Amino acid sequence: MVEMGMGVSFTPQLSLLREALPKTVQLKITNPVCKRKIGIAWNEDQYLTRAANEFKEFTIQFFEQATATYYDGSS
């Protein structure tokens, strides 16, 4: 509905794909400060497969870079 000009959405910036939504206009909400936390957890006493370790490391690096890119390092 938003892309068709018939709606409004509150969507985290990280979730928007600019190329996929060319007609969508993004407005930054500055007051109140809007935040969300994303977490990942694992049991350090349990064995993690190579795939699980790679996924964990990829996810951590992705969000470290994404927060620096999208939020100017201020999260």
C-alpha positions in Angstrom: 0.0 0.0 0.0 2.9 2.4 0.8 4.5 1.8 -2.6 1.1 2.5 -4.3 0.9 5.9 -2.5 -2.0 4.7 -0.3 -0.3 4.1 3.1 2.2 5.0 5.7 4.7 2.6 7.4 7.1 2.8 10.2 10.0 0.6 9.1 13.5 0.4 10.3 15.9 1.9 7.8 17.9 -1.3 7.7 14.8 -3.2 6.4 14.3 -0.9 3.4 15.7 -1.8 0.0 15.9 1.4 -1.9 16.1 -0.3 -5.3 13.0 -2.4 -4.6 10.9 0.6 -3.5 11.6 3.5 -5.9 8.4 5.4 -5.1 8.8 5.2 -1.4 10.0 8.3 0.4 11.9 7.9 3.7 11.5 10.4 6.5 13.8 10.1 9.5 12.1 10.2 12.8 14.2 12.3 15.2 11.9 12.7 18.1 11.4 10.5 19.9 14.6 8.5 19.3 13.5 5.2 17.8 15.7 2.2 18.3 15.4 -1.6 18.1 17.8 -4.2 19.4 18.7 -7.3 17.4 20.4 -10.1 19.3 22.1 -13.4 18.6 22.8 -16.0 21.3 24.6 -19.3 21.6 25.5 -21.7 24.3 29.3 -21.5 24.8 29.3 -24.9 26.4 27.8 -26.5 23.2 29.7 -27.5 20.1 28.9 -25.2 17.1 29.4 -26.6 13.6 31.5 -24.8 11.1 28.4 -23.5 9.4 27.0 -22.2 12.7 30.3 -20.4 13.5 30.4 -18.9 10.0 26.8 -17.7 10.3 27.5 -16.2 13.8 30.6 -14.4 12.6 28.9 -13.2 9.4 25.9 -11.9 11.3 28.0 -10.0 13.9 30.1 -8.4 11.2 27.1 -7.5 9.0 25.4 -5.7 11.8 28.5 -3.9 13.0 29.0 -2.6 9.4 25.3 -1.9 8.9 25.0 0.2 12.1 28.1 2.2 11.1 26.7 2.8 7.6 23.0 3.4 8.3 23.3 5.1 11.7 26.6 7.0 11.4 28.1 4.9 14.2 25.6 6.3 16.7 23.3 3.5 17.9 
